[in-house]
Amino acid sequence: MEEIDIKIKVTKKSDNELTEDEKTLVEKAKNATFRSYAPYSHFCVGAAVLLEDGTIVTGNNQENSAYPSGLCAERTTIFYANSQYPNLKVKCLCIAARDSSGKFTSRPISPCGACRQVMSETEDRGKEPMKVILYGTEGNYIINSAKDLLPVSFDASFL
Ligand code: THU
């Protein structure tokens, strides 16, 4: 038997420890929560991605009365970025969320499994690490590679 330990590095930063680029993405992701369409969960998630040429694309969760037809902020944003700028790498993705009280979550917001899968492939597509920033009022989690968020993942190499 062999046990495999998998560790990931997460850096916790207060808002004033963020770099200027990180601060910009956090602000864009926070602002994007105000354009969410979340009439069912009242949980408004915003995302911002930085492309390799400096372009920033934002998006948010889009819900639907047929619940599974809706889409998370991360995938809405990544798919929009890749559909508009298919040749530009996604360097960084930031997410922020407000709960039904209207306040930003204190804990850094955590992407769902399906979004992690898409984030992982987005990193593969760019052939270099894609940074992820998870915003919370108690601090920001910085993960240097999106693939760290989905260890032992399925990818195109299995096909
Ligand atoms: N949601 C996101 O957009 N991203 C996340 O990281 C977590 C969850 C959305 C999906 C749904 O519209 C609402 O938040 C509640 O689950």
Backbone and ligand atoms as CSV (ligand in chain L), in Angstrom:
chain,resi,resn,atom,element,x,y,z
A,1,MET,N,N,0.839,-1.192,0.000
A,1,MET,CA,C,0.000,0.000,0.000
A,1,MET,C,C,0.879,1.248,0.000
A,2,GLU,N,N,0.399,2.239,-0.629
A,2,GLU,CA,C,1.143,3.502,-0.663
A,2,GLU,C,C,0.171,4.634,-0.343
A,3,GLU,N,N,0.602,5.492,0.541
A,3,GLU,CA,C,-0.241,6.659,0.810
A,3,GLU,C,C,0.365,7.859,0.120
A,4,ILE,N,N,-0.475,8.588,-0.548
A,4,ILE,CA,C,0.014,9.762,-1.263
A,4,ILE,C,C,-0.545,11.001,-0.576
A,5,ASP,N,N,0.339,11.831,-0.062
A,5,ASP,CA,C,-0.095,13.089,0.564
A,5,ASP,C,C,-0.138,14.164,-0.500
A,6,ILE,N,N,-1.245,14.848,-0.568
A,6,ILE,CA,C,-1.331,15.953,-1.527
A,6,ILE,C,C,-1.525,17.240,-0.738
A,7,LYS,N,N,-0.600,18.158,-0.933
A,7,LYS,CA,C,-0.708,19.439,-0.216
A,7,LYS,C,C,-0.845,20.554,-1.222
A,8,ILE,N,N,-1.616,21.566,-0.872
A,8,ILE,CA,C,-1.651,22.734,-1.750
A,8,ILE,C,C,-1.263,23.960,-0.939
A,9,LYS,N,N,-0.665,24.922,-1.640
A,9,LYS,CA,C,-0.254,26.146,-0.948
A,9,LYS,C,C,-1.298,27.233,-1.186
A,10,VAL,N,N,-1.821,27.766,-0.082
A,10,VAL,CA,C,-2.781,28.867,-0.157
A,10,VAL,C,C,-2.178,30.030,0.623
A,11,THR,N,N,-2.093,31.182,-0.007
A,11,THR,CA,C,-1.587,32.363,0.699
A,11,THR,C,C,-2.781,33.200,1.118
A,12,LYS,N,N,-2.832,33.547,2.402
A,12,LYS,CA,C,-3.927,34.405,2.869
A,12,LYS,C,C,-3.413,35.829,2.948
A,13,LYS,N,N,-4.100,36.738,2.264
A,13,LYS,CA,C,-3.667,38.142,2.258
A,13,LYS,C,C,-4.817,39.037,2.690
A,14,SER,N,N,-4.506,40.039,3.500
A,14,SER,CA,C,-5.503,41.078,3.787
A,14,SER,C,C,-5.599,41.961,2.547
A,15,ASP,N,N,-6.653,42.787,2.493
A,15,ASP,CA,C,-6.840,43.620,1.291
A,15,ASP,C,C,-5.615,44.484,1.012
A,16,ASN,N,N,-5.000,45.017,2.085
A,16,ASN,CA,C,-3.873,45.922,1.799
A,16,ASN,C,C,-2.561,45.200,1.499
A,17,GLU,N,N,-2.585,43.876,1.588
A,17,GLU,CA,C,-1.405,43.098,1.164
A,17,GLU,C,C,-1.480,42.686,-0.315
A,18,LEU,N,N,-2.635,42.953,-0.942
A,18,LEU,CA,C,-2.795,42.560,-2.353
A,18,LEU,C,C,-1.947,43.453,-3.251
A,19,THR,N,N,-1.467,42.904,-4.370
A,19,THR,CA,C,-0.778,43.725,-5.371
A,19,THR,C,C,-1.820,44.616,-6.062
A,20,GLU,N,N,-1.357,45.601,-6.799
A,20,GLU,CA,C,-2.296,46.500,-7.498
A,20,GLU,C,C,-3.168,45.715,-8.472
A,21,ASP,N,N,-2.564,44.771,-9.219
A,21,ASP,CA,C,-3.349,43.949,-10.170
A,21,ASP,C,C,-4.396,43.119,-9.432
A,22,GLU,N,N,-3.993,42.557,-8.288
A,22,GLU,CA,C,-4.931,41.749,-7.505
A,22,GLU,C,C,-6.080,42.617,-6.985
A,23,LYS,N,N,-5.737,43.810,-6.495
A,23,LYS,CA,C,-6.784,44.721,-5.982
A,23,LYS,C,C,-7.793,45.060,-7.073
A,24,THR,N,N,-7.285,45.324,-8.281
A,24,THR,CA,C,-8.180,45.670,-9.394
A,24,THR,C,C,-9.146,44.524,-9.667
A,25,LEU,N,N,-8.622,43.298,-9.706
A,25,LEU,CA,C,-9.493,42.151,-10.001
A,25,LEU,C,C,-10.524,41.932,-8.889
A,26,VAL,N,N,-10.094,42.126,-7.647
A,26,VAL,CA,C,-11.041,41.970,-6.530
A,26,VAL,C,C,-12.166,42.998,-6.666
A,27,GLU,N,N,-11.822,44.232,-6.961
A,27,GLU,CA,C,-12.860,45.274,-7.112
A,27,GLU,C,C,-13.809,44.933,-8.245
A,28,LYS,N,N,-13.246,44.446,-9.365
A,28,LYS,CA,C,-14.090,44.100,-10.531
A,28,LYS,C,C,-15.023,42.932,-10.192
A,29,ALA,N,N,-14.491,41.933,-9.465
A,29,ALA,CA,C,-15.324,40.770,-9.099
A,29,ALA,C,C,-16.420,41.207,-8.126
A,30,LYS,N,N,-16.066,42.072,-7.171
A,30,LYS,CA,C,-17.070,42.556,-6.208
A,30,LYS,C,C,-18.169,43.316,-6.947
A,31,ASN,N,N,-17.762,44.205,-7.867
A,31,ASN,CA,C,-18.768,44.987,-8.618
A,31,ASN,C,C,-19.663,44.084,-9.450
A,32,ALA,N,N,-19.083,42.996,-9.979
A,32,ALA,CA,C,-19.866,42.092,-10.842
A,32,ALA,C,C,-20.978,41.399,-10.063
A,33,THR,N,N,-20.846,41.284,-8.742
A,33,THR,CA,C,-21.918,40.638,-7.962
A,33,THR,C,C,-23.212,41.439,-8.062
A,34,PHE,N,N,-23.083,42.754,-8.315
A,34,PHE,CA,C,-24.288,43.597,-8.366
A,34,PHE,C,C,-25.036,43.439,-9.690
A,35,ARG,N,N,-24.460,42.676,-10.632
A,35,ARG,CA,C,-25.136,42.413,-11.907
A,35,ARG,C,C,-25.557,40.936,-12.022
A,36,SER,N,N,-25.422,40.189,-10.916
A,36,SER,CA,C,-25.860,38.779,-10.924
A,36,SER,C,C,-27.353,38.683,-11.196
A,37,TYR,N,N,-27.745,37.531,-11.735
A,37,TYR,CA,C,-29.184,37.226,-11.818
A,37,TYR,C,C,-29.386,36.023,-10.917
A,38,ALA,N,N,-29.771,36.296,-9.671
A,38,ALA,CA,C,-29.884,35.224,-8.672
A,38,ALA,C,C,-31.183,35.350,-7.882
A,39,PRO,N,N,-32.349,35.334,-8.600
A,39,PRO,CA,C,-33.622,35.529,-7.902
A,39,PRO,C,C,-34.032,34.342,-7.047
A,40,TYR,N,N,-33.379,33.185,-7.216
A,40,TYR,CA,C,-33.779,31.978,-6.471
A,40,TYR,C,C,-32.933,31.783,-5.225
A,41,SER,N,N,-31.621,31.868,-5.377
A,41,SER,CA,C,-30.754,31.650,-4.205
A,41,SER,C,C,-30.466,32.947,-3.464
A,42,HIS,N,N,-30.598,34.068,-4.129
A,42,HIS,CA,C,-30.204,35.372,-3.560
A,42,HIS,C,C,-28.741,35.360,-3.132
A,43,PHE,N,N,-27.964,34.524,-3.786
A,43,PHE,CA,C,-26.522,34.446,-3.515
A,43,PHE,C,C,-25.843,34.943,-4.786
A,44,CYS,N,N,-25.260,36.110,-4.694
A,44,CYS,CA,C,-24.752,36.800,-5.893
A,44,CYS,C,C,-23.238,36.666,-5.983
A,45,VAL,N,N,-22.792,35.979,-7.012
A,45,VAL,CA,C,-21.358,35.713,-7.186
A,45,VAL,C,C,-20.848,36.508,-8.387
A,46,GLY,N,N,-19.695,37.136,-8.218
A,46,GLY,CA,C,-19.073,37.879,-9.314
A,46,GLY,C,C,-17.698,37.312,-9.590
A,47,ALA,N,N,-17.306,37.376,-10.853
A,47,ALA,CA,C,-15.974,36.879,-11.231
A,47,ALA,C,C,-15.322,37.883,-12.166
A,48,ALA,N,N,-13.989,37.913,-12.105
A,48,ALA,CA,C,-13.220,38.753,-13.031
A,48,ALA,C,C,-12.007,37.952,-13.458
A,49,VAL,N,N,-11.742,37.944,-14.763
A,49,VAL,CA,C,-10.534,37.265,-15.243
A,49,VAL,C,C,-9.617,38.271,-15.925
A,50,LEU,N,N,-8.331,38.067,-15.706
A,50,LEU,CA,C,-7.304,38.891,-16.346
A,50,LEU,C,C,-6.695,38.078,-17.473
A,51,LEU,N,N,-6.726,38.630,-18.691
A,51,LEU,CA,C,-6.142,37.947,-19.848
A,51,LEU,C,C,-4.714,38.429,-20.058
A,52,GLU,N,N,-3.984,37.692,-20.869
A,52,GLU,CA,C,-2.540,37.971,-20.984
A,52,GLU,C,C,-2.213,39.342,-21.566
A,53,ASP,N,N,-3.170,39.957,-22.279
A,53,ASP,CA,C,-2.901,41.299,-22.824
A,53,ASP,C,C,-3.394,42.409,-21.892
A,54,GLY,N,N,-3.849,42.017,-20.685
A,54,GLY,CA,C,-4.309,43.020,-19.718
A,54,GLY,C,C,-5.814,43.238,-19.733
A,55,THR,N,N,-6.491,42.643,-20.724
A,55,THR,CA,C,-7.960,42.762,-20.762
A,55,THR,C,C,-8.558,42.087,-19.531
A,56,ILE,N,N,-9.564,42.741,-18.946
A,56,ILE,CA,C,-10.299,42.133,-17.836
A,56,ILE,C,C,-11.731,41.891,-18.287
A,57,VAL,N,N,-12.195,40.662,-18.077
A,57,VAL,CA,C,-13.566,40.287,-18.415
A,57,VAL,C,C,-14.279,39.951,-17.112
A,58,THR,N,N,-15.497,40.437,-16.956
A,58,THR,CA,C,-16.242,40.118,-15.739
A,58,THR,C,C,-17.525,39.361,-16.072
A,59,GLY,N,N,-18.060,38.687,-15.072
A,59,GLY,CA,C,-19.321,37.962,-15.243
A,59,GLY,C,C,-19.866,37.616,-13.872
A,60,ASN,N,N,-20.979,36.914,-13.869
A,60,ASN,CA,C,-21.629,36.588,-12.598
A,60,ASN,C,C,-22.550,35.397,-12.787
A,61,ASN,N,N,-23.140,34.934,-11.675
A,61,ASN,CA,C,-24.009,33.764,-11.795
A,61,ASN,C,C,-25.333,34.155,-12.449
A,62,GLN,N,N,-25.826,33.260,-13.271
A,62,GLN,CA,C,-27.056,33.459,-14.024
A,62,GLN,C,C,-27.970,32.287,-13.725
A,63,GLU,N,N,-29.007,32.538,-12.916
A,63,GLU,CA,C,-29.890,31.446,-12.513
A,63,GLU,C,C,-31.078,31.325,-13.471
A,64,ASN,N,N,-31.849,30.246,-13.258
A,64,ASN,CA,C,-32.996,29.976,-14.120
A,64,ASN,C,C,-34.033,29.235,-13.294
A,65,SER,N,N,-35.322,29.428,-13.623
A,65,SER,CA,C,-36.391,28.753,-12.870
A,65,SER,C,C,-36.249,27.237,-12.979
A,66,ALA,N,N,-35.680,26.745,-14.090
A,66,ALA,CA,C,-35.291,25.324,-14.184
A,66,ALA,C,C,-33.868,25.289,-13.634
A,67,TYR,N,N,-33.754,25.080,-12.341
A,67,TYR,CA,C,-32.504,25.363,-11.610
A,67,TYR,C,C,-31.204,24.915,-12.286
A,68,PRO,N,N,-31.115,23.656,-12.771
A,68,PRO,CA,C,-29.813,23.231,-13.331
A,68,PRO,C,C,-29.433,23.968,-14.617
A,69,SER,N,N,-30.380,24.707,-15.185
A,69,SER,CA,C,-30.056,25.445,-16.415
A,69,SER,C,C,-29.209,26.685,-16.134
A,70,GLY,N,N,-29.148,27.097,-14.889
A,70,GLY,CA,C,-28.341,28.274,-14.549
A,70,GLY,C,C,-26.860,27.944,-14.598
A,71,LEU,N,N,-26.045,28.990,-14.455
A,71,LEU,CA,C,-24.598,28.773,-14.503
A,71,LEU,C,C,-23.892,29.658,-13.480
A,72,CYS,N,N,-22.809,29.097,-12.900
A,72,CYS,CA,C,-22.003,29.831,-11.916
A,72,CYS,C,C,-21.250,30.981,-12.575
A,73,ALA,N,N,-20.845,31.906,-11.725
A,73,ALA,CA,C,-20.108,33.092,-12.180
A,73,ALA,C,C,-18.791,32.725,-12.871
A,74,GLU,N,N,-18.087,31.734,-12.319
A,74,GLU,CA,C,-16.766,31.381,-12.858
A,74,GLU,C,C,-16.874,30.895,-14.293
A,75,ARG,N,N,-17.848,29.963,-14.520
A,75,ARG,CA,C,-17.966,29.412,-15.870
A,75,ARG,C,C,-18.557,30.432,-16.837
A,76,THR,N,N,-19.521,31.232,-16.389
A,76,THR,CA,C,-20.061,32.293,-17.254
A,76,THR,C,C,-18.909,33.164,-17.752
A,77,THR,N,N,-18.029,33.511,-16.836
A,77,THR,CA,C,-16.958,34.464,-17.148
A,77,THR,C,C,-15.862,33.837,-17.998
A,78,ILE,N,N,-15.438,32.637,-17.618
A,78,ILE,CA,C,-14.376,31.966,-18.387
A,78,ILE,C,C,-14.862,31.660,-19.805
A,79,PHE,N,N,-16.091,31.156,-19.915
A,79,PHE,CA,C,-16.590,30.810,-21.253
A,79,PHE,C,C,-16.755,32.067,-22.104
A,80,TYR,N,N,-17.197,33.151,-21.494
A,80,TYR,CA,C,-17.316,34.400,-22.258
A,80,TYR,C,C,-15.927,34.852,-22.716
A,81,ALA,N,N,-14.966,34.832,-21.784
A,81,ALA,CA,C,-13.601,35.264,-22.143
A,81,ALA,C,C,-13.049,34.393,-23.273
A,82,ASN,N,N,-13.223,33.084,-23.154
A,82,ASN,CA,C,-12.672,32.187,-24.182
A,82,ASN,C,C,-13.429,32.296,-25.506
A,83,SER,N,N,-14.702,32.684,-25.430
A,83,SER,CA,C,-15.454,32.819,-26.683
A,83,SER,C,C,-15.100,34.114,-27.412
A,84,GLN,N,N,-14.744,35.142,-26.643
A,84,GLN,CA,C,-14.381,36.427,-27.263
A,84,GLN,C,C,-12.897,36.520,-27.601
A,85,TYR,N,N,-12.062,35.890,-26.781
A,85,TYR,CA,C,-10.600,36.013,-26.931
A,85,TYR,C,C,-9.973,34.616,-26.897
A,86,PRO,N,N,-10.288,33.767,-27.895
A,86,PRO,CA,C,-9.857,32.364,-27.827
A,86,PRO,C,C,-8.347,32.177,-27.782
A,87,ASN,N,N,-7.597,33.177,-28.254
A,87,ASN,CA,C,-6.137,33.010,-28.292
A,87,ASN,C,C,-5.411,33.664,-27.129
A,88,LEU,N,N,-6.151,34.245,-26.201
A,88,LEU,CA,C,-5.486,34.894,-25.061
A,88,LEU,C,C,-5.586,34.019,-23.820
A,89,LYS,N,N,-4.439,33.805,-23.192
A,89,LYS,CA,C,-4.419,33.001,-21.958
A,89,LYS,C,C,-5.157,33.727,-20.840
A,90,VAL,N,N,-5.789,32.941,-19.976
A,90,VAL,CA,C,-6.361,33.517,-18.755
A,90,VAL,C,C,-5.276,33.421,-17.673
A,91,LYS,N,N,-4.811,34.565,-17.208
A,91,LYS,CA,C,-3.705,34.587,-16.230
A,91,LYS,C,C,-4.209,34.457,-14.800
A,92,CYS,N,N,-5.388,35.020,-14.553
A,92,CYS,CA,C,-5.871,35.065,-13.166
A,92,CYS,C,C,-7.391,35.141,-13.158
A,93,LEU,N,N,-7.985,34.475,-12.170
A,93,LEU,CA,C,-9.437,34.545,-11.976
A,93,LEU,C,C,-9.702,34.931,-10.529
A,94,CYS,N,N,-10.599,35.870,-10.330
A,94,CYS,CA,C,-10.964,36.277,-8.966
A,94,CYS,C,C,-12.464,36.145,-8.802
A,95,ILE,N,N,-12.901,35.674,-7.627
A,95,ILE,CA,C,-14.343,35.618,-7.363
A,95,ILE,C,C,-14.665,36.255,-6.014
A,96,ALA,N,N,-15.877,36.791,-5.949
A,96,ALA,CA,C,-16.401,37.403,-4.724
A,96,ALA,C,C,-17.883,37.071,-4.672
A,97,ALA,N,N,-18.480,37.067,-3.478
A,97,ALA,CA,C,-19.903,36.724,-3.386
A,97,ALA,C,C,-20.572,37.483,-2.256
A,98,ARG,N,N,-21.846,37.820,-2.490
A,98,ARG,CA,C,-22.680,38.404,-1.439
A,98,ARG,C,C,-23.812,37.433,-1.127
A,99,ASP,N,N,-24.087,37.237,0.153
A,99,ASP,CA,C,-25.146,36.294,0.537
A,99,ASP,C,C,-26.498,37.015,0.565
A,100,SER,N,N,-27.539,36.303,1.030
A,100,SER,CA,C,-28.896,36.857,0.943
A,100,SER,C,C,-29.080,38.106,1.797
A,101,SER,N,N,-28.147,38.378,2.724
A,101,SER,CA,C,-28.227,39.625,3.503
A,101,SER,C,C,-27.693,40.801,2.696
A,102,GLY,N,N,-27.094,40.495,1.554
A,102,GLY,CA,C,-26.523,41.560,0.721
A,102,GLY,C,C,-25.067,41.840,1.042
A,103,LYS,N,N,-24.558,41.208,2.119
A,103,LYS,CA,C,-23.164,41.461,2.513
A,103,LYS,C,C,-22.207,40.484,1.830
A,104,PHE,N,N,-20.986,40.950,1.605
A,104,PHE,CA,C,-19.959,40.056,1.074
A,104,PHE,C,C,-19.666,38.978,2.112
A,105,THR,N,N,-19.410,37.770,1.631
A,105,THR,CA,C,-19.137,36.665,2.558
A,105,THR,C,C,-17.866,36.964,3.349
A,106,SER,N,N,-17.871,36.552,4.602
A,106,SER,CA,C,-16.648,36.754,5.395
A,106,SER,C,C,-15.597,35.729,4.978
A,107,ARG,N,N,-16.017,34.469,4.781
A,107,ARG,CA,C,-15.065,33.446,4.324
A,107,ARG,C,C,-14.793,33.637,2.841
A,108,PRO,N,N,-13.579,33.390,2.397
A,108,PRO,CA,C,-13.315,33.458,0.963
A,108,PRO,C,C,-14.246,32.486,0.232
A,109,ILE,N,N,-14.914,32.984,-0.813
A,109,ILE,CA,C,-15.892,32.156,-1.536
A,109,ILE,C,C,-15.182,31.016,-2.268
A,110,SER,N,N,-15.805,29.837,-2.199
A,110,SER,CA,C,-15.161,28.631,-2.731
A,110,SER,C,C,-15.837,28.176,-4.019
A,111,PRO,N,N,-15.079,27.969,-5.084
A,111,PRO,CA,C,-15.689,27.523,-6.354
A,111,PRO,C,C,-16.213,26.090,-6.266
A,112,CYS,N,N,-17.318,25.811,-6.971
A,112,CYS,CA,C,-17.880,24.454,-6.960
A,112,CYS,C,C,-17.002,23.517,-7.799
A,113,GLY,N,N,-17.274,22.227,-7.704
A,113,GLY,CA,C,-16.454,21.232,-8.400
A,113,GLY,C,C,-16.469,21.396,-9.907
A,114,ALA,N,N,-17.649,21.678,-10.468
A,114,ALA,CA,C,-17.736,21.815,-11.932
A,114,ALA,C,C,-16.906,23.013,-12.390
A,115,CYS,N,N,-16.928,24.090,-11.629
A,115,CYS,CA,C,-16.118,25.261,-12.002
A,115,CYS,C,C,-14.632,24.944,-11.869
A,116,ARG,N,N,-14.269,24.163,-10.849
A,116,ARG,CA,C,-12.850,23.783,-10.706
A,116,ARG,C,C,-12.396,22.994,-11.928
A,117,GLN,N,N,-13.263,22.128,-12.429
A,117,GLN,CA,C,-12.916,21.341,-13.617
A,117,GLN,C,C,-12.652,22.267,-14.813
A,118,VAL,N,N,-13.524,23.249,-14.981
A,118,VAL,CA,C,-13.352,24.194,-16.105
A,118,VAL,C,C,-12.112,25.068,-15.878
A,119,MET,N,N,-11.889,25.464,-14.639
A,119,MET,CA,C,-10.691,26.272,-14.340
A,119,MET,C,C,-9.425,25.476,-14.648
A,120,SER,N,N,-9.453,24.178,-14.311
A,120,SER,CA,C,-8.296,23.315,-14.546
A,120,SER,C,C,-7.982,23.233,-16.043
A,121,GLU,N,N,-9.033,23.050,-16.846
A,121,GLU,CA,C,-8.799,22.943,-18.295
A,121,GLU,C,C,-8.401,24.295,-18.891
A,122,THR,N,N,-8.894,25.372,-18.310
A,122,THR,CA,C,-8.504,26.710,-18.789
A,122,THR,C,C,-7.008,26.908,-18.569
A,123,GLU,N,N,-6.524,26.413,-17.430
A,123,GLU,CA,C,-5.076,26.491,-17.167
A,123,GLU,C,C,-4.301,25.617,-18.168
A,124,ASP,N,N,-4.809,24.400,-18.408
A,124,ASP,CA,C,-4.154,23.521,-19.402
A,124,ASP,C,C,-4.083,24.217,-20.755
A,125,ARG,N,N,-5.180,24.856,-21.106
A,125,ARG,CA,C,-5.270,25.518,-22.415
A,125,ARG,C,C,-4.227,26.636,-22.533
A,126,GLY,N,N,-3.983,27.354,-21.460
A,126,GLY,CA,C,-3.006,28.450,-21.484
A,126,GLY,C,C,-1.572,27.979,-21.312
A,127,LYS,N,N,-1.401,26.719,-20.895
A,127,LYS,CA,C,-0.070,26.107,-20.720
A,127,LYS,C,C,0.802,26.838,-19.707
A,128,GLU,N,N,0.167,27.546,-18.783
A,128,GLU,CA,C,0.923,28.098,-17.643
A,128,GLU,C,C,-0.043,28.294,-16.477
A,129,PRO,N,N,0.504,28.373,-15.248
A,129,PRO,CA,C,-0.392,28.446,-14.100
A,129,PRO,C,C,-1.374,29.623,-14.167
A,130,MET,N,N,-2.586,29.355,-13.786
A,130,MET,CA,C,-3.599,30.412,-13.698
A,130,MET,C,C,-3.853,30.677,-12.215
A,131,LYS,N,N,-3.606,31.901,-11.806
A,131,LYS,CA,C,-3.792,32.256,-10.388
A,131,LYS,C,C,-5.278,32.403,-10.071
A,132,VAL,N,N,-5.648,32.062,-8.836
A,132,VAL,CA,C,-7.043,32.195,-8.401
A,132,VAL,C,C,-7.067,33.016,-7.116
A,133,ILE,N,N,-7.950,34.001,-7.082
A,133,ILE,CA,C,-8.118,34.826,-5.870
A,133,ILE,C,C,-9.546,34.632,-5.377
A,134,LEU,N,N,-9.670,34.185,-4.135
A,134,LEU,CA,C,-10.990,33.980,-3.529
A,134,LEU,C,C,-11.190,35.075,-2.495
A,135,TYR,N,N,-12.139,35.956,-2.738
A,135,TYR,CA,C,-12.337,37.099,-1.840
A,135,TYR,C,C,-13.269,36.765,-0.677
A,136,GLY,N,N,-12.924,37.262,0.498
A,136,GLY,CA,C,-13.799,37.235,1.671
A,136,GLY,C,C,-13.445,38.446,2.508
A,137,THR,N,N,-14.395,38.925,3.326
A,137,THR,CA,C,-14.070,40.134,4.104
A,137,THR,C,C,-13.033,39.844,5.183
A,138,GLU,N,N,-12.891,38.554,5.556
A,138,GLU,CA,C,-11.866,38.214,6.556
A,138,GLU,C,C,-10.488,37.997,5.925
A,139,GLY,N,N,-10.425,38.064,4.594
A,139,GLY,CA,C,-9.138,37.893,3.915
A,139,GLY,C,C,-9.326,37.267,2.555
A,140,ASN,N,N,-8.251,37.300,1.795
A,140,ASN,CA,C,-8.275,36.745,0.445
A,140,ASN,C,C,-7.387,35.511,0.409
A,141,TYR,N,N,-7.883,34.456,-0.243
A,141,TYR,CA,C,-7.032,33.297,-0.488
A,141,TYR,C,C,-6.459,33.420,-1.897
A,142,ILE,N,N,-5.141,33.257,-1.984
A,142,ILE,CA,C,-4.481,33.292,-3.289
A,142,ILE,C,C,-3.937,31.886,-3.548
A,143,ILE,N,N,-4.320,31.320,-4.679
A,143,ILE,CA,C,-3.833,29.990,-5.065
A,143,ILE,C,C,-3.111,30.196,-6.403
A,144,ASN,N,N,-1.862,29.812,-6.455
A,144,ASN,CA,C,-1.057,30.157,-7.638
A,144,ASN,C,C,-1.379,29.351,-8.881
A,145,SER,N,N,-1.998,28.197,-8.691
A,145,SER,CA,C,-2.369,27.388,-9.856
A,145,SER,C,C,-3.777,26.830,-9.642
A,146,ALA,N,N,-4.667,27.102,-10.617
A,146,ALA,CA,C,-6.051,26.621,-10.519
A,146,ALA,C,C,-6.094,25.104,-10.360
A,147,LYS,N,N,-5.104,24.413,-10.927
A,147,LYS,CA,C,-5.115,22.947,-10.867
A,147,LYS,C,C,-4.923,22.439,-9.443
A,148,ASP,N,N,-4.335,23.270,-8.583
A,148,ASP,CA,C,-4.192,22.875,-7.174
A,148,ASP,C,C,-5.550,22.671,-6.509
A,149,LEU,N,N,-6.573,23.332,-7.048
A,149,LEU,CA,C,-7.906,23.244,-6.441
A,149,LEU,C,C,-8.656,21.978,-6.828
A,150,LEU,N,N,-8.048,21.170,-7.705
A,150,LEU,CA,C,-8.710,19.923,-8.117
A,150,LEU,C,C,-7.666,18.829,-8.301
A,151,PRO,N,N,-7.113,18.335,-7.184
A,151,PRO,CA,C,-6.099,17.285,-7.299
A,151,PRO,C,C,-6.697,16.009,-7.899
A,152,VAL,N,N,-5.855,15.220,-8.506
A,152,VAL,CA,C,-6.249,13.936,-9.098
A,152,VAL,C,C,-7.418,14.133,-10.073
A,153,SER,N,N,-7.293,15.150,-10.888
A,153,SER,CA,C,-8.432,15.515,-11.739
A,153,SER,C,C,-8.432,14.748,-13.062
A,154,PHE,N,N,-9.591,14.707,-13.661
A,154,PHE,CA,C,-9.742,14.157,-15.006
A,154,PHE,C,C,-9.304,15.230,-15.996
A,155,ASP,N,N,-8.559,14.824,-17.026
A,155,ASP,CA,C,-8.209,15.797,-18.059
A,155,ASP,C,C,-8.068,15.081,-19.406
A,156,ALA,N,N,-7.723,15.866,-20.422
A,156,ALA,CA,C,-7.717,15.343,-21.789
A,156,ALA,C,C,-6.735,14.187,-21.967
A,157,SER,N,N,-5.746,14.063,-21.079
A,157,SER,CA,C,-4.755,12.992,-21.229
A,157,SER,C,C,-5.371,11.603,-21.042
A,158,PHE,N,N,-6.558,11.524,-20.432
A,158,PHE,CA,C,-7.222,10.220,-20.258
A,158,PHE,C,C,-7.952,9.782,-21.531
A,159,LEU,N,N,-8.191,10.716,-22.425
A,159,LEU,CA,C,-9.051,10.396,-23.585
A,159,LEU,C,C,-8.267,9.734,-24.704
L,1,THU,N1,N,-22.322,29.927,-7.375
L,1,THU,C1,C,-21.380,30.509,-8.182
L,1,THU,O1,O,-21.718,31.256,-9.115
L,1,THU,N2,N,-20.087,30.266,-7.915
L,1,THU,C2,C,-19.621,29.612,-6.812
L,1,THU,O2,O,-18.425,29.547,-6.615
L,1,THU,C3,C,-20.584,28.988,-5.897
L,1,THU,C4,C,-21.996,29.029,-6.296
L,1,THU,C5,C,-23.730,30.252,-7.621
L,1,THU,C6,C,-24.586,29.160,-8.198
L,1,THU,C7,C,-25.963,29.611,-7.747
L,1,THU,O3,O,-26.435,30.591,-8.659
L,1,THU,C8,C,-25.709,30.307,-6.423
L,1,THU,O4,O,-24.320,30.630,-6.402
L,1,THU,C9,C,-26.038,29.464,-5.196
L,1,THU,O5,O,-25.444,28.214,-5.269
